[in-house]
Amino acid sequence: MATFDLLGRRWTMRILWELRAKPLNFRALQAACDEVSPSVLNRRLKELRVSLLIAPEAEGYALTPLGQRLMQDLDPLRDWSKSWADALSS
């Protein structure tokens, strides 16, 4: 349940999604997240750091190995979501 609580918080999944390809600094991450407020972004980044899903690097914030694994493990859910969306639009 703790995982669902963390991932269900607003902007958390979007932040992880934006970091999946490469590290981003705060401003680039904020822009990628449709201008999420700085206070909310700071809060989510702190939660994700404490949860060991992201870590600061020279280039900005990056997924940790644990965060990368989470994103890989969510791939089947993304595939299912596409099928669900298709079924709903039929």
PyMOL commands that set and color helices and strands:
alter all, ss='L'
color gray80, all
select helices_A, chain A and resi 2-7+12-18+26-32+38-50+65-73+75-89
alter helices_A, ss='H'
color red, helices_A
select strands_A, chain A and resi 54-57+60-63
alter strands_A, ss='S'
color yellow, strands_A
deselect
rebuild
show_as cartoon
